[in-house]
Amino acid sequence: MRTAYKCRAYPTPQQAAVLNRTFGCVRLVWNKTLAERHRAFHVEGRRTSYKETDAALTAWKRTEDLAFLSEVSSVPLQQTLRHQHTAFANFFAGRARYPRFKNRNSRQSAHYTRSAFRMRDGKLTLAKTDSPLELVWSFSDIDVTTLNPTMVVISRDPDGRWYVTFAVDADTPEPVKPARHDIGVDLGVKDFAVTSDGQRIANPKHLERKARNLARYQRRMARKQPGSNNRRKLKAKIARAHRKVRNARADFLHRLSTNLVRQADLIAIEDLNVAGMVKNRCLAKAISDCGWGEFRRQLEYKSARDGRHLVVVDRWYPSSKTCSNCGHLLAELSLSTRAWTCPACRTRHDRDINAAKNILAAGRAVARDNPGDACGAGVSRQGSSLPQSAVKQETPPVRAGLPLL
């Protein structure tokens, strides 16, 4: 099992200069290779292979203008070519969007494989540097001296903080003890999650609490001269505010996902079309602040790690309109209706709790019919309209060619 450990790093001025130079070369290689790929496709009508980009990088190093690429370690540059090749493979397969050019003001990173770093007695020494990189190890249950990483990622955030990430091939942990409990989760905006047990987890709205300060900082930055020191200071302050929002959201999602995995053997959630929902201009900011996609990602890998079963129910399943007591299906149910009474059995339902109970029932049905499958595509849509298969839940993007820049 692949595991990663991320901690703070404090490079010396000499190390920071080497790493900043590496970041610049990585960014240059990425942007130049991306431009060449784009030109080859639109002008010559052909795709570029990794072997061609590797040969181009070697030729660039021999030129007078790009000879400085040889001053940094070649491993991060080679890794950049591999990452771009994978990005284009994902794009043509419909799994990702078109790769974009890198900006010097965004997050910078460089990937080092085993041939470009040395890890001895818990001290990390990178290529082209003379002394070990100072870092703060914050995992008390892991001995850093026994760490054998396969890759090291050095990154610098826009606010100036440095981080080092260790990728380690670890043994698969033993499954945790059975909880003998199943749970269904209905995600929302007002309440981040409502469980089938009746528990409501309020939405902390991390970005909304910082919105006023962010707006004030951005107004101040708009009045500064471009390229001035004051503008640079305010940009770093805005980046720090966004970092606090990002860390608070990640901490909330990690705590919630860990609690759910610990207390349930089977977790059923709904397959939400987040990309389509954020197109609503009235709710886009609130939905993006929730982090539903990250929450699902955390549930997936934590369930697989601890031996739990995560079932993703089809997004077309009418969980809110179905009575969890008798199964009666309403013809219509507006979003403003938060509670309703079943006309068949006269049971009073809370909209969100009823949806969570139906999601749990659908998840149990999928887990029973397909013990080794956690897709949830077998839960079909009910009512007059025809169900859609799991493969055709979204209109596939057109891949006739690359977008024009």
C-alpha positions in Angstrom: 0.0 0.0 0.0 1.3 3.5 -0.9 1.4 5.9 1.9 2.5 9.5 2.1 3.8 11.7 5.0 3.9 15.4 4.6 5.7 17.7 7.0 7.2 21.2 7.2 10.6 21.9 5.8 13.0 24.8 6.7 15.7 25.1 4.0 18.7 27.2 4.4 19.2 30.2 2.1 21.6 28.2 -0.1 19.2 25.3 -0.2 16.3 27.6 -1.0 18.2 29.1 -3.9 18.9 25.6 -5.3 15.2 24.6 -4.9 13.9 27.8 -6.4 16.2 27.3 -9.4 14.9 23.8 -9.7 11.3 25.0 -9.5 12.0 27.5 -12.3 13.5 24.8 -14.5 10.7 22.4 -13.9 8.2 25.1 -14.8 10.1 26.0 -17.9 10.3 22.3 -19.1 6.6 21.8 -18.5 5.5 24.9 -20.3 7.9 24.5 -23.2 6.9 20.8 -23.6 3.2 21.6 -23.4 3.6 24.3 -26.1 5.5 21.9 -28.4 2.8 19.2 -27.9 0.1 21.7 -28.7 1.8 22.9 -31.8 2.6 19.3 -33.0 -1.1 18.3 -32.7 -2.6 21.4 -34.3 0.0 22.0 -37.0 1.1 18.5 -37.9 -1.9 16.5 -36.6 0.2 14.1 -34.5 0.5 13.2 -30.8 3.9 13.5 -29.0 5.3 10.5 -27.2 7.3 10.6 -24.0 10.4 9.4 -26.0 10.2 12.5 -28.2 9.9 14.9 -25.2 12.9 13.2 -23.5 15.0 13.7 -26.7 13.9 17.3 -26.9 14.9 17.9 -23.3 18.4 16.6 -24.0 18.6 18.8 -27.1 17.5 21.9 -25.1 20.3 21.3 -22.6 22.9 21.5 -25.4 21.7 24.9 -26.6 23.3 28.1 -25.4 20.0 29.6 -24.2 18.8 26.6 -22.2 22.2 25.3 -21.0 21.2 26.3 -17.4 18.9 23.3 -17.3 22.0 21.2 -16.6 22.7 23.1 -13.4 19.9 21.4 -11.5 19.1 17.8 -11.0 17.8 16.0 -14.1 15.4 13.8 -12.1 12.7 16.5 -11.4 12.9 17.4 -15.1 12.4 13.8 -16.2 9.5 13.4 -13.7 7.9 16.5 -15.2 7.9 14.9 -18.6 6.4 11.7 -17.1 3.7 13.7 -15.3 2.7 15.6 -18.5 2.6 12.3 -20.5 0.2 10.9 -17.9 -1.9 14.1 -17.9 -2.4 13.9 -21.6 -3.2 10.2 -21.4 -5.9 11.0 -18.8 -7.2 13.8 -21.0 -7.6 11.7 -24.1 -9.3 9.0 -21.9 -11.8 11.5 -20.6 -10.6 11.3 -17.0 -9.2 14.9 -16.7 -9.2 18.2 -18.4 -6.6 19.6 -20.7 -3.3 20.3 -19.0 -2.6 23.9 -18.3 0.6 26.0 -18.2 2.3 26.5 -14.9 2.5 29.9 -13.2 5.4 31.2 -11.1 3.0 32.6 -8.5 1.2 29.3 -7.8 2.3 26.3 -5.8 5.7 25.1 -6.9 6.9 21.5 -6.6 9.7 19.1 -7.7 9.6 15.3 -7.5 12.8 13.4 -6.6 13.2 9.7 -7.1 15.6 7.5 -5.2 18.5 8.3 -7.4 18.3 12.0 -6.5 18.1 12.0 -2.7 19.7 10.2 0.2 17.8 9.3 3.4 20.1 8.3 6.3 19.2 8.3 10.0 16.2 10.3 9.4 18.1 13.1 7.5 17.2 14.0 3.9 19.8 15.2 1.5 18.8 16.2 -2.0 20.8 16.3 -5.2 22.8 19.4 -5.8 22.8 20.3 -2.1 25.6 19.9 0.4 23.8 19.6 3.7 20.7 17.7 5.0 17.3 19.5 4.7 15.9 20.5 8.1 12.4 19.2 8.6 9.9 18.8 11.4 8.6 15.2 11.8 5.1 15.3 13.2 4.1 11.6 13.2 4.8 10.2 16.6 3.8 6.7 15.8 6.3 6.4 12.9 10.1 6.4 13.4 11.7 8.6 10.8 15.0 6.8 11.1 13.4 3.6 9.7 11.7 5.5 6.8 12.5 4.2 3.3 10.8 6.5 0.8 10.5 5.7 -2.9 9.9 9.4 -3.8 10.3 12.8 -2.2 8.3 15.8 -3.2 9.6 19.3 -2.3 6.9 22.0 -2.5 6.5 25.7 -1.7 3.1 27.2 -1.2 2.3 30.8 -2.4 2.5 32.0 1.2 6.1 31.0 1.4 5.9 27.8 3.4 8.0 24.8 2.4 6.9 21.2 2.7 8.4 17.8 2.0 6.3 14.8 1.2 7.6 11.2 1.6 6.0 8.5 -0.5 6.5 5.1 1.1 5.5 1.6 0.2 4.0 0.3 3.4 2.4 -3.0 4.4 -1.3 -3.3 4.2 -2.6 -2.8 7.8 -4.8 -5.4 9.5 -8.6 -4.8 9.2 -10.1 -3.1 12.2 -12.6 -4.9 14.4 -16.2 -5.2 12.9 -18.5 -2.4 14.2 -21.6 -4.5 13.4 -23.3 -1.3 12.2 -24.3 0.2 8.9 -24.8 3.8 8.1 -26.2 5.9 5.2 -25.1 9.5 4.7 -27.0 12.2 2.9 -24.8 15.2 2.0 -26.2 18.8 1.9 -25.3 22.5 2.1 -27.1 23.6 5.3 -26.2 20.4 7.1 -23.0 19.0 5.7 -24.1 15.4 6.4 -27.2 13.8 7.8 -26.9 10.1 8.8 -29.5 7.4 8.8 -29.2 7.3 12.6 -30.6 10.8 12.8 -27.3 12.6 13.5 -26.8 16.0 11.8 -23.3 17.4 11.2 -23.5 21.1 10.6 -21.7 22.7 7.7 -18.8 24.8 9.2 -18.7 27.1 6.2 -15.0 27.8 6.5 -14.7 30.1 3.4 -17.7 32.1 4.4 -16.2 32.9 7.8 -13.1 34.3 6.1 -14.9 36.0 3.2 -14.9 39.5 4.8 -11.2 39.5 5.5 -10.4 38.1 2.1 -12.5 40.8 0.4 -10.7 43.5 2.4 -7.3 42.1 1.6 -8.1 41.9 -2.1 -9.4 45.5 -2.2 -6.2 46.7 -0.7 -4.1 44.7 -3.1 -6.1 46.2 -6.0 -4.9 49.6 -5.0 -1.2 48.7 -5.0 1.2 49.2 -7.8 1.8 45.9 -9.8 5.3 44.5 -9.0 5.7 46.6 -5.8 6.7 45.1 -2.4 3.4 46.1 -0.8 1.4 44.2 -3.4 3.7 41.2 -2.9 3.1 41.4 0.9 -0.7 41.5 0.5 -0.6 38.6 -2.0 1.2 36.6 0.6 -1.4 37.6 3.3 -4.2 36.5 1.0 -2.4 33.2 0.4 -2.1 32.7 4.2 -5.8 33.3 4.6 -6.7 30.7 2.0 -4.2 28.3 3.6 -6.1 28.5 6.9 -9.4 27.9 5.1 -7.9 24.9 3.3 -6.4 23.4 6.4 -9.6 23.9 8.5 -11.7 22.2 5.8 -9.2 19.3 5.4 -9.2 18.8 9.2 -13.0 18.8 9.4 -13.3 16.3 6.5 -10.6 14.0 8.0 -12.2 13.9 11.4 -15.7 13.2 10.0 -14.6 10.5 7.5 -12.5 8.8 10.2 -15.4 8.7 12.6 -17.7 7.2 10.0 -15.2 4.5 9.0 -14.6 3.6 12.6 -18.3 3.3 13.6 -19.7 1.5 10.6 -18.9 -1.7 8.5 -20.9 -0.4 5.5 -21.1 3.2 4.5 -23.6 4.2 1.8 -23.3 7.6 0.1 -24.9 9.2 -3.0 -23.1 9.7 -6.2 -23.3 13.5 -6.5 -22.7 15.3 -9.8 -20.6 18.0 -8.2 -19.2 19.3 -11.5 -22.8 19.9 -12.7 -24.1 21.3 -9.4 -21.4 24.1 -9.3 -22.7 25.5 -12.5 -25.6 27.0 -10.5 -24.3 30.5 -9.8 -26.4 30.8 -6.7 -25.0 27.7 -5.0 -21.6 27.3 -6.6 -19.6 29.0 -3.8 -21.4 27.1 -1.0 -21.1 23.8 -2.8 -17.4 24.3 -3.5 -16.8 25.2 0.2 -18.3 21.9 1.3 -15.6 19.7 -0.3 -17.9 16.8 -1.2 -15.4 15.3 -3.7 -12.6 15.3 -1.2 -14.9 13.8 1.4 -15.7 10.9 -0.9 -12.0 10.4 -1.8 -11.2 10.2 1.9 -14.0 7.7 2.6 -12.8 5.5 -0.3 -9.2 5.1 0.7 -9.9 4.9 4.5 -12.6 2.2 3.9 -10.2 0.2 1.7 -7.4 0.6 4.3 -9.6 -0.5 7.3 -11.5 -3.3 5.6 -14.8 -1.4 5.4 -17.3 -1.4 2.6 -18.2 1.9 0.9 -21.2 1.8 -1.5 -21.9 4.7 -3.8 -25.6 4.8 -4.7 -26.7 5.9 -8.2 -27.3 9.6 -8.4 -30.7 9.0 -10.1 -32.1 7.0 -7.2 -35.0 9.1 -5.7 -33.9 8.9 -2.1 -35.7 12.1 -0.9 -39.1 11.3 -2.6 -39.3 7.6 -1.5 -40.9 6.7 1.8 -38.4 4.8 3.9 -41.3 3.1 5.7 -43.5 1.7 3.0 -41.6 2.6 -0.2 -44.2 5.0 -1.7 -42.8 7.3 -4.3 -43.9 10.9 -4.6 -44.5 12.3 -8.0 -42.9 15.7 -7.1 -41.0 17.1 -4.1 -39.8 20.7 -4.2 -36.4 21.6 -2.7 -38.1 23.9 -0.2 -40.1 21.1 1.3 -38.0 20.0 4.3 -40.6 17.6 5.8 -43.5 15.7 4.3 -46.1 13.1 5.2 -46.4 9.9 3.2 -49.9 9.7 1.6 -49.8 5.9 1.8 -48.8 5.1 5.4 -49.2 8.6 6.9 -45.6 8.5 8.2 -44.1 11.9 8.9 -40.6 12.2 7.3 -37.8 14.7 7.7 -36.4 15.1 4.2 -32.7 14.6 4.9 -33.1 11.7 7.4 -35.5 9.9 5.1 -33.0 10.3 2.2 -30.2 8.9 4.4 -32.3 5.9 5.4 -33.1 5.2 1.7 -29.5 5.5 0.7 -28.6 3.0 3.4 -31.3 0.6 2.2 -30.1 0.9 -1.4 -26.5 0.5 -0.3 -27.3 -2.7 1.5 -29.1 -4.0 -1.6 -26.1 -3.3 -3.8 -23.7 -4.9 -1.2 -25.9 -8.0 -1.0 -26.2 -8.4 -4.8 -22.6 -7.5 -5.6 -20.4 -8.3 -2.6 -17.2 -7.4 -4.4 -18.6 -4.3 -6.2 -18.9 -0.9 -4.5 -20.1 1.0 -7.6 -23.8 1.3 -6.7 -24.9 1.3 -10.3 -27.4 -1.4 -9.7 -29.8 0.9 -7.9 -32.0 2.1 -10.7 -34.2 5.1 -11.0 -37.9 4.8 -10.2 -40.9 6.5 -11.7 -42.0 7.3 -15.2 -38.7 8.3 -16.6 -36.2 5.7 -17.8 -33.1 4.9 -15.7 -29.7 5.7 -17.0 -26.8 3.3 -16.8 -23.8 4.2 -14.6 -21.6 4.7 -17.6 -23.9 7.3 -19.2 -24.8 9.4 -16.1 -23.0 12.4 -17.6 -22.6 13.5 -21.2 -19.0 12.5 -22.2 -16.8 15.4 -23.2 -15.9 15.8 -26.9 -12.3 14.6 -27.6 -12.1 15.4 -31.3 -9.1 17.5 -30.8 -7.2 19.7 -28.3 -8.6 23.1 -27.3 -7.1 26.1 -29.0 -5.1 28.4 -26.8 
